């Protein structure tokens, strides 16, 4: 029962992170810092990773590996945004890190959808089938393309100077 409640909380945090991540990504595409949304995106993305480590451990899994990869990504992203204040190269480091954090959450969302939604599970029960691979590839390509556009467009210092 406690594990079930914990899973629901973890899932809700993840969904909030994804929603906030989309808001932040589209704000970056328009050169906007979206400071409040960014704060909540980073908090919930970090919380998603941290809470993921507290599920029962049954050996190293892809989820554990992704969690370990995510820790330095969010550390550098938060450092770029708040300690380095997006100055110089820290601007694009932040953008890439934020997009990666959103992508990691979307990657896990796709995995979970194909595991839990009966119609999706039926077309890709082992997650090695083409529909699953194509969905993951689409999410990856969209993330990379939007990330590149965000790096080009996100210049919050220019927007601030224009005001």
C-alpha positions, -999 to 999 in steps of 0.1 A, spaced: 0 0 0 28 25 9 47 16 -22 15 22 -43 11 57 -27 48 64 -32 45 55 -69 15 78 -74 34 107 -57 65 100 -78 44 98 -110 26 131 -102 59 148 -95 71 135 -129 40 148 -147 44 182 -132 80 183 -142 71 174 -178 44 201 -179 66 227 -164 94 216 -187 73 222 -217 64 257 -204 101 264 -198 111 251 -232 86 271 -251 95 302 -230 132 296 -240 121 294 -277 108 330 -273 139 342 -253 120 343 -220 136 332 -187 102 321 -172 119 323 -138 89 310 -118 82 281 -141 120 273 -143 122 271 -106 93 246 -105 106 226 -134 140 222 -118 126 214 -84 102 187 -98 127 173 -122 152 169 -94 125 154 -71 116 129 -99 152 117 -100 157 116 -62 124 98 -55 132 73 -82 162 62 -62 140 52 -32 120 24 -50 130 -11 -39 164 -20 -53 166 -52 -74 199 -47 -91 211 -21 -116 183 -13 -141 180 11 -170 160 34 -146 189 34 -121 214 41 -149 192 70 -162 189 84 -127 227 83 -122 232 101 -156 206 127 -147 223 138 -114 253 156 -131 230 170 -158 207 187 -133 236 197 -111 253 215 -141 220 229 -153 211 244 -119 247 258 -115 245 274 -150 211 290 -143 216 302 -107 253 304 -99 266 314 -133 235 334 -142 235 322 -178 266 344 -186 286 334 -217 287 297 -224 266 290 -193 235 301 -213 237 273 -238 249 249 -212 217 257 -192 195 253 -223 210 219 -233 208 207 -197 171 218 -193 162 201 -226 180 170 -215 162 169 -182 128 173 -200 138 146 -225 148 121 -198 114 126 -182 97 121 -216 118 90 -223 106 75 -190 70 86 -198 70 67 -231 85 36 -214 57 37 -187 30 43 -213 40 13 -233 42 -8 -201 9 4 -185 -15 13 -213 -30 -19 -226 -33 -8 -263 3 4 -264 15 -27 -245 -3 -49 -270 16 -34 -299 50 -34 -282 50 -59 -252 88 -62 -250 96 -26 -260 118 -38 -287 91 -35 -314 90 -8 -340 62 13 -326 81 17 -293 114 25 -311 97 49 -335 80 67 -306 113 70 -287 131 82 -318 104 108 -325 107 121 -289 145 122 -292 145 140 -326 119 165 -314 139 172 -283 172 177 -302 156 200 -328 138 221 -302 170 221 -281 190 235 -310 163 261 -317 162 271 -280 200 275 -279 198 298 -309 168 318 -296 173 320 -259 192 352 -252 175 365 -220 201 393 -216 190 407 -250 154 407 -240 162 424 -207 183 451 -225 155 458 -249 131 466 -220 
